[in-house]
């Protein structure tokens, strides 16, 4: 009786999600099994061709590129973001607010503009090359644009705040007396960091990893602008197929492939945060 | 003379402009149970943290077995702390919590470690709890594990920061006996911080009374209770009537004082003897439970009028107005005289229960 009433309260949100997420998702699934004519119009004829292409070894390379990009992005943001989050949480309340404000500040500027900013910085006639040449350190511009690494830097930069905020929430909750207890028991700062700080902030690390990994799979405009299309990622492929390629059914199939990748990461996240160590942390 | 285990020498500590520890100097002997007693904010916990190395000191020195440890990191000092909130590692089970210290210092092999953990668990009567997680334990059990985790390192000194503060009254009483037993059994030197005078008086070999960052008195519980050195100690330890009197005559051990119409002989404190002068004001402090109310007139007593009588279980609290002061008398047995509110009575006391102290500015605020 009571659970029945409580479930009733969830109806509006379920309707909302069903309408705006569930139905479009089903449409994408349906689309991935349809054909198209030579102009790109959808033909309502069942086919498995799209899915055959998704598992084709040639396209698996694209999945691999995206997976590598997302993994490396998550790793880089973690290595950069963890110290930032840790230092921020140890600041005085005023400085902490300032620091968090600065971390959030880039969100006020269009991400597209910020990506162009990187082009100005890294281009052959860009700021960095100009400065280095003016100083006489190099004779010819260093080619920094249109590489895998360029996309990686741009994506990591774009998603860094998500990692910082996720880790910050965890680090901020960390009971500092536990660190003192660890020093007191004879552990050095490094040992304390590895044995106490890291395990106790694991939820933040895994949460940040998920928050960065999933968008990194699909941030196509960064690799378009900074990578110049030299490495094909899932996002770019789907974007090209759906627009210039006029092949929406195939784009739908690849989209679902990307969803599958994201679900794998989510499954990992659920597993880590629900296991024995997680229980103690989330009590 | 034997070297003290720990010596604090003119230790000073500031937080910004606030002088939180002022010229702290005293020594701790091996194997003793020493309590730092004072009201909250007096600096007792800060002093403990300075010994542990969790706070730096600005001047002075801390000598452990004769060697300065003031510049050593906490992990390099042979002392261990039992924290107020226990600070058990939530992601480690009881066994791993206790094994943490030896593992970090790589002082013993795993096989031997197992033996040692079993020993300390037995010591704190928690055998069989190795696999439990901290959140599965009660407050008292966490307390025991925190003590075991510190003791396994065999520290020269065990520092305890209000370890019983979070426990309920009954458990607190039980843990007091338990801690005293542990201290005797292991022979470890305990430095115990508390604001609870009863805890301090019960367990300690010696007590250091601290207020406003200064040592007020250092002595055995008995000494501090019976011979408080100053007004702060007088008011902080024991329930006393504290009121000003006029000094008429001073002698070697005693002084003659006046309160209103009454003239009585009282014992003067060690500090009082040197500072008391005839014709000046002083402060008389008398333990409430060392006082008696009699109906018949007697020597060396204050004449007053009963204002109220409260029966509170085993004790009877009688308020008596003497001159313009209200004094509280606590009697445990049946009262000598069956007085009623409004009756004229005589208040006397055991000589050891009263102490005469020199007047201090602001005594009334400090006195209660």
Interface residues (C-beta under 8 A of the other chain):
Chain A: X175 X177 X178 X180 X181 X182 X183 X184 X185 X186 X187 X188 X191 X195 X196 X199 X200 X277 X280 X281 X283
Chain B: X52 X53 X54 X73 X74 X75 X80 X81 X83 X85 X87 X88 X89 X90 X91 X100 X101 X104 X105 X133 X134 X135 X149 X150 X153
